[in-house]
């Protein structure tokens, strides 16, 4: 144990800057939780306000939970989070399985790139694109709906549809990253049993 520490101490020293950054940006800000229990006024005074603000205990929480919209906000948060988790696993997995079955490497790379591109774009850019697509007046989706005889839908302002918009937009941005992870896992599967099965005459339609 002592010998390994003597030989590996330079590696531990190299970890110190990363640990310092982690501590400063991830753990130190957690001290701000105290604001939730104070009558905190952010204007003027700087960090001294943490110690000068009046302590009110759970009064802020009582105020929030007494508001009429609190229940709706909590329900929407939980439901949207669950939808994102479930869809964030199923959709990338299905896409990875489909891409894994494509024989053409050229088409496979193009499809993978197109699906992966939104992951590298910021939410600001994607939000602008989404607003243009779902616009009730000039959006392509509503143009198609109206061309088919339907009425324009205000997707971003309809309480019944905004959940789906948020979930789909999140999938649109994040699906590429998770899909690549699943593809890497599929690529690591040993192909020997499949090749042996083909030699024995097995096929996709065999029972």
VOBA-1610 file (N, C-alpha, C; in pm, whole numbers, padded with zeros to 5 digits, always signed):
BEGIN
Unk+00083-00120+00000Unk+00000+00000+00000Unk+00087+00125+00000Unk+00188+00128+00089Unk+00277+00244+00096Unk+00356+00260-00032Unk+00397+00145-00090Unk+00475+00150-00214Unk+00392+00208-00328Unk+00267+00165-00337Unk+00182+00216-00444Unk+00155+00365-00429Unk+00140+00414-00304Unk+00119+00556-00282Unk+00242+00637-00321Unk+00362+00582-00294Unk+00485+00652-00330Unk+00500+00665-00481Unk+00458+00563-00553Unk+00473+00565-00699Unk+00359+00637-00769Unk+00242+00641-00706Unk+00125+00698-00772Unk+00089+00838-00723Unk+00163+00895-00629Unk+00125+01025-00574Unk+00119+01135-00680Unk+00204+01132-00786Unk+00188+01238-00890Unk+00051+01233-00958Unk-00005+01113-00975Unk-00137+01100-01036Unk-00245+01161-00945Unk-00229+01142-00813Unk-00325+01200-00719Unk-00315+01352-00717Unk-00194+01403-00733Unk-00176+01549-00737Unk-00244+01606-00861Unk-00236+01534-00974Unk-00300+01580-01097Unk-00452+01589-01082Unk-00507+01513-00989Unk-00652+01515-00968Unk-00698+01637-00887Unk-00606+01702-00817Unk-00644+01811-00728Unk-00714+01927-00800Unk-00663+01976-00916Unk-00735+02085-00983Unk-00879+02049-01019Unk-00900+01926-01069Unk-01036+01883-01103Unk-01124+01876-00980Unk-01068+01826-00869Unk-01146+01819-00745Unk-01178+01959-00692Unk-01083+02051-00709Unk-01107+02189-00665Unk-01220+02253-00745Unk-01218+02234-00877Unk-01324+02288-00963Unk-01458+02226-00926Unk-01460+02094-00903Unk-01583+02025-00864Unk-01637+02081-00733Unk-01549+02105-00637Unk-01590+02155-00507Unk-01644+02297-00517Unk-01575+02382-00595Unk-01613+02523-00605Unk-01745+02541-00677Unk-01763+02468-00787Unk-01881+02491-00871Unk-01998+02399-00842Unk-01976+02290-00768Unk-02085+02196-00740Unk-02128+02194-00594Unk-02034+02213-00503Unk-02068+02200-00361Unk-02082+02335-00291Unk-01995+02431-00322Unk-02005+02563-00259Unk-02140+02630-00287Unk-02192+02626-00413Unk-02322+02690-00438Unk-02438+02631-00358Unk-02420+02510-00306Unk-02528+02448-00229Unk-02557+02526-00101Unk-02463+02611-00059Unk-02487+02695+00058Unk-02602+02792+00033Unk-02631+02819-00095Unk-02741+02908-00129Unk-02878+02855-00092Unk-02885+02728-00050Unk-03014+02670-00007Unk-03073+02749+00109Unk-02986+02815+00185Unk-03033+02891+00301Unk-03131+03001+00260Unk-03125+03047+00134Unk-03215+03152+00086Unk-03361+03109+00099Unk-03386+02980+00082Unk-03524+02930+00088Unk-03588+02953+00223Unk-03506+02970+00326Unk-03558+02986+00462Unk-03542+03129+00513Unk-03512+03223+00420Unk-03495+03362+00458Unk-03588+03453+00379Unk-03610+03573+00432Unk-03677+03678+00356Unk-03567+03749+00277Unk-03520+03683+00172Unk-03399+03725+00102Unk-03432+03830-00004Unk-03358+03941-00001Unk-03372+04046-00101Unk-03239+04054-00177Unk-03237+04017-00304Unk-03109+04005-00377Unk-03043+04136-00414Unk-03112+04249-00404Unk-03054+04375-00449Unk-02970+04440-00340Unk-02840+04465-00372Unk-02752+04536-00280Unk-02702+04450-00165Unk-02579+04471-00128Unk-02526+04402-00011Unk-02439+04282-00041Unk-02450+04225-00161Unk-02365+04112-00199Unk-02386+03992-00110Unk-02276+03922-00083Unk-02285+03798-00005Unk-02325+03823+00140Unk-02309+03948+00186Unk-02346+03978+00324Unk-02493+03957+00352Unk-02576+03961+00248Unk-02720+03942+00266Unk-02753+03802+00316Unk-02664+03706+00293Unk-02687+03571+00345Unk-02696+03574+00497Unk-02622+03663+00558Unk-02616+03668+00704Unk-02706+03777+00762Unk-02749+03873+00679Unk-02831+03984+00728Unk-02980+03963+00705Unk-03016+03878+00609Unk-03158+03858+00577Unk-03231+03793+00694Unk-03358+03829+00708Unk-03440+03777+00818Unk-03473+03630+00796Unk-03457+03551+00901Unk-03489+03407+00896Unk-03639+03388+00915Unk-03704+03322+00816Unk-03849+03304+00822Unk-03889+03158+00829Unk-03793+03069+00834Unk-03824+02927+00846Unk-03895+02872+00723Unk-04010+02809+00745Unk-04084+02744+00636Unk-04190+02835+00574Unk-04186+02963+00605Unk-04288+03055+00556Unk-04293+03062+00404Unk-04177+03059+00338Unk-04174+03063+00192Unk-04240+02939+00132Unk-04220+02824+00196Unk-04281+02700+00147Unk-04432+02703+00167Unk-04477+02759+00280Unk-04621+02771+00304Unk-04685+02860+00197Unk-04614+02968+00163Unk-04667+03060+00062Unk-04679+02992-00074Unk-04575+02918-00112Unk-04576+02851-00243Unk-04688+02747-00250Unk-04702+02666-00145Unk-04802+02559-00149Unk-04944+02610-00128Unk-04958+02735-00087Unk-05091+02794-00074Unk-05140+02853-00206Unk-05054+02865-00306Unk-05093+02921-00435Unk-05179+02822-00512Unk-05273+02874-00588Unk-05370+02788-00657Unk-05308+02704-00768Unk-05199+02751-00827Unk-05139+02679-00940Unk-05031+02580-00898Unk-05000+02572-00769Unk-04891+02485-00724Unk-04915+02339-00759Unk-05037+02291-00737Unk-05069+02151-00766Unk-05048+02120-00914Unk-05095+02211-01001Unk-05080+02191-01145Unk-04932+02188-01185Unk-04855+02278-01125Unk-04712+02284-01157Unk-04642+02155-01116Unk-04673+02104-00997Unk-04611+01980-00950Unk-04651+01861-01037Unk-04779+01852-01070Unk-04826+01742-01155Unk-04759+01747-01292Unk-04756+01866-01352Unk-04692+01879-01483Unk-04544+01843-01477Unk-04476+01886-01373Unk-04333+01856-01359Unk-04310+01706-01350Unk-04389+01637-01266Unk-04371+01493-01248Unk-04407+01416-01375Unk-04522+01451-01436Unk-04568+01380-01556Unk-04469+01399-01671Unk-04427+01524-01694Unk-04333+01551-01804Unk-04201+01480-01780Unk-04153+01479-01654Unk-04028+01412-01622Unk-04038+01261-01648Unk-04151+01200-01610Unk-04170+01056-01634Unk-04175+01026-01783Unk-04249+01108-01858Unk-04257+01090-02003Unk-04118+01098-02066Unk-04038+01196-02021Unk-03905+01213-02077Unk-03816+01093-02047Unk-03826+01041-01925Unk-03744+00925-01887Unk-03780+00803-01971Unk-03911+00774-01979Unk-03956+00656-02053Unk-03925+00670-02202Unk-03963+00783-02260Unk-03940+00805-02403Unk-03791+00815-02433Unk-03714+00870-02337Unk-03570+00883-02357Unk-03496+00751-02359Unk-03562+00644-02316Unk-03503+00510-02323Unk-03557+00433-02443Unk-03689+00436-02459Unk-03753+00355-02563Unk-03718+00404-02703Unk-03732+00534-02729Unk-03710+00587-02865Unk-03566+00566-02912Unk-03463+00601-02834Unk-03326+00575-02879Unk-03297+00427-02900Unk-03355+00342-02814Unk-03332+00199-02828Unk-03392+00146-02957Unk-03514+00189-02989Unk-03579+00145-03113Unk-03499+00193-03234Unk-03456+00320-03232Unk-03377+00374-03343Unk-03245+00299-03358Unk-03183+00268-03246Unk-03056+00194-03251Unk-03075+00055-03310Unk-03185-00012-03273Unk-03213-00145-03328Unk-03240-00138-03478Unk-03313-00033-03520Unk-03342-00018-03663Unk-03215+00013-03742Unk-03133+00104-03691Unk-03009+00139-03761Unk-02912+00021-03764Unk-02916-00060-03660Unk-02826-00175-03654Unk-02859-00279-03760Unk-02984-00277-03810Unk-03025-00373-03912Unk-02999-00324-04054Unk-02961-00196-04068Unk-02935-00141-04201Unk-02804-00198-04255Unk-02807-00249-04376Unk-02689-00312-04436Unk-02597-00209-04502Unk-02656-00103-04558Unk-02576-00002-04626Unk-02507+00089-04524Unk-02374+00084-04521Unk-02298+00167-04426Unk-02316+00315-04458Unk-02323+00348-04587Unk-02335+00488-04628Unk-02466+00546-04577Unk-02576+00477-04602Unk-02707+00525-04555Unk-02714+00526-04403Unk-02651+00428-04340Unk-02652+00419-04194Unk-02581+00539-04132Unk-02467+00579-04190Unk-02393+00694-04138Unk-02470+00824-04158Unk-02536+00837-04275Unk-02614+00958-04302Unk-02730+00969-04202Unk-02804+00859-04183Unk-02917+00859-04089Unk-02870+00888-03947Unk-02759+00829-03908Unk-02706+00851-03773Unk-02664+00997-03753Unk-02604+01055-03855Unk-02561+01196-03847Unk-02679+01290-03837Unk-02782+01266-03919Unk-02901+01351-03919Unk-02970+01346-03782Unk-02977+01228-03723Unk-03043+01213-03594Unk-02958+01276-03482Unk-02826+01273-03500Unk-02734+01317-03394Unk-02714+01469-03393Unk-02735+01537-03507Unk-02705+01681-03519Unk-02774+01766-03413Unk-02905+01747-03384Unk-02970+01835-03285Unk-02904+01834-03148Unk-02834+01726-03114Unk-02769+01719-02983Unk-02661+01826-02968Unk-02598+01866-03079Unk-02490+01964-03075Unk-02541+02108-03081Unk-02670+02126-03107Unk-02727+02260-03114Unk-02779+02303-02977Unk-02772+02433-02949Unk-02820+02483-02821Unk-02973+02486-02820Unk-03028+02493-02698Unk-03173+02499-02685Unk-03229+02628-02743Unk-03147+02733-02746Unk-03193+02860-02803Unk-03222+02843-02952Unk-03130+02778-03023Unk-03148+02755-03167Unk-03265+02661-03192Unk-03271+02552-03117Unk-03378+02455-03137Unk-03515+02515-03101Unk-03518+02602-03000Unk-03644+02666-02964Unk-03694+02755-03077Unk-03601+02829-03140Unk-03640+02912-03253Unk-03695+02830-03368Unk-03628+02717-03396Unk-03675+02628-03502Unk-03813+02572-03468Unk-03829+02533-03342Unk-03956+02474-03297Unk-04070+02575-03308Unk-04042+02701-03270Unk-04145+02805-03279Unk-04187+02826-03424Unk-04088+02825-03515Unk-04121+02842-03657Unk-04203+02725-03711Unk-04168+02604-03666Unk-04240+02486-03715Unk-04383+02480-03663Unk-04402+02520-03536Unk-04533+02506-03472Unk-04614+02635-03470Unk-04566+02738-03538Unk-04639+02865-03541Unk-04782+02845-03590Unk-04881+02906-03522Unk-05021+02887-03563Unk-05055+02953-03696Unk-04968+03043-03743Unk-04997+03113-03869Unk-04907+03066-03984Unk-04775+03063-03959Unk-04684+03028-04068Unk-04609+02898-04050Unk-04640+02823-03942Unk-04571+02697-03916Unk-04606+02590-04017Unk-04507+02507-04053Unk-04528+02405-04155Unk-04632+02301-04109Unk-04634+02270-03979Unk-04730+02172-03929Unk-04874+02222-03948Unk-04897+02347-03910Unk-05032+02402-03925Unk-05069+02424-04071Unk-04971+02452-04155Unk-05000+02465-04298Unk-05049+02333-04355Unk-04986+02224-04311Unk-05029+02091-04358Unk-05169+02060-04306Unk-05193+02094-04178Unk-05326+02068-04120Unk-05434+02146-04194Unk-05406+02274-04221Unk-05505+02357-04291Unk-05523+02314-04437Unk-05415+02263-04500Unk-05424+02216-04637Unk-05513+02092-04647Unk-05520+02017-04536Unk-05604+01898-04532Unk-05745+01928-04483Unk-05775+02060-04464Unk-05910+02099-04425Unk-05930+02119-04277Unk-05822+02106-04198Unk-05835+02123-04054Unk-05815+02268-04012Unk-05826+02293-03881Unk-05807+02426-03826Unk-05669+02438-03762Unk-05617+02559-03764Unk-05486+02586-03706Unk-05487+02555-03555Unk-05378+02496-03507Unk-05365+02458-03366Unk-05252+02539-03302Unk-05279+02598-03188Unk-05177+02675-03116Unk-05105+02579-03021Unk-05008+02505-03074Unk-04940+02400-02998Unk-04872+02453-02872Unk-04807+02570-02884Unk-04728+02623-02773Unk-04812+02697-02670Unk-04941+02716-02696Unk-05027+02786-02602Unk-05144+02704-02554Unk-05155+02579-02599Unk-05264+02492-02559Unk-05220+02405-02441Unk-05283+02418-02323Unk-05242+02339-02206Unk-05248+02188-02229Unk-05337+02144-02318Unk-05352+02000-02343Unk-05242+01946-02435Unk-05171+02033-02503Unk-05072+01987-02600Unk-04928+02022-02563Unk-04911+02114-02470Unk-04776+02160-02439Unk-04690+02051-02376Unk-04754+01958-02302Unk-04676+01846-02245Unk-04611+01765-02356Unk-04691+01731-02456Unk-04638+01653-02568Unk-04530+01728-02643Unk-04547+01859-02660Unk-04446+01940-02729Unk-04314+01938-02653Unk-04320+01953-02521Unk-04199+01953-02439Unk-04128+01818-02446Unk-04205+01710-02438Unk-04144+01576-02441Unk-04083+01548-02578Unk-04157+01577-02684Unk-04107+01551-02820Unk-03985+01636-02851Unk-03986+01763-02809Unk-03870+01848-02834Unk-03748+01798-02758Unk-03768+01747-02638Unk-03655+01691-02561Unk-03601+01565-02628Unk-03692+01481-02678Unk-03648+01360-02750Unk-03571+01399-02875Unk-03624+01498-02948Unk-03559+01545-03071Unk-03414+01586-03045Unk-03389+01653-02933Unk-03253+01699-02905Unk-03163+01589-02848Unk-03217+01507-02759Unk-03133+01413-02685Unk-03126+01274-02744Unk-03215+01240-02839Unk-03223+01102-02886Unk-03094+01056-02953Unk-03023+01147-03021Unk-02901+01108-03092Unk-02793+01055-03001Unk-02774+01121-02888Unk-02667+01079-02794Unk-02696+00940-02738Unk-02817+00922-02688Unk-02854+00792-02631Unk-02854+00682-02737Unk-02893+00718-02859Unk-02894+00620-02968Unk-02753+00569-02996Unk-02655+00659-02996Unk-02516+00620-03021Unk-02466+00525-02912Unk-02506+00551-02788Unk-02467+00462-02678Unk-02524+00323-02699Unk-02652+00315-02736Unk-02713+00184-02761Unk-02649+00116-02882Unk-02616+00194-02985Unk-02550+00136-03102Unk-02414+00078-03065Unk-02340+00148-02980Unk-02210+00098-02936Unk-02226-00032-02858Unk-02331-00039-02776Unk-02357-00162-02701Unk-02394-00277-02795Unk-02474-00248-02896Unk-02511-00352-02993Unk-02390-00399-03074Unk-02300-00304-03106Unk-02181-00339-03183Unk-02086-00428-03104Unk-02093-00419-02971Unk-02002-00498-02888Unk-02051-00642-02866Unk-02172-00673-02914Unk-02226-00808-02898Unk-02149-00905-02987Unk-02112-01018-02930Unk-02038-01119-03006Unk-02126-01175-03118Unk-02076-01167-03241Unk-02152-01211-03358Unk-02132-01360-03391Unk-02045-01426-03317Unk-02016-01566-03346Unk-02140-01656-03344Unk-02226-01647-03240Unk-02345-01733-03240Unk-02437-01706-03361Unk-02448-01579-03403Unk-02532-01547-03518Unk-02474-01606-03647Unk-02342-01597-03662Unk-02277-01652-03780Unk-02290-01804-03783Unk-02277-01867-03666Unk-02292-02012-03658Unk-02435-02053-03692Unk-02533-01972-03647Unk-02672-02002-03677Unk-02700-01991-03826Unk-02637-01892-03894Unk-02656-01878-04038Unk-02596-01997-04112Unk-02481-02043-04065Unk-02418-02161-04128Unk-02508-02283-04116Unk-02579-02293-04003Unk-02668-02406-03979Unk-02801-02390-04050Unk-02821-02275-04122Unk-02942-02258-04200Unk-03049-02179-04133Unk-03019-02120-04015Unk-03120-02040-03946Unk-03136-01905-04017Unk-03256-01851-04011Unk-03284-01720-04072Unk-03374-01638-03981Unk-03403-01517-04024Unk-03487-01429-03944Unk-03628-01482-03927Unk-03673-01567-04023Unk-03810-01619-04015Unk-03818-01756-03952Unk-03703-01809-03903Unk-03702-01943-03844Unk-03765-01940-03706Unk-03829-02048-03667Unk-03890-02056-03534Unk-03803-02141-03443
//
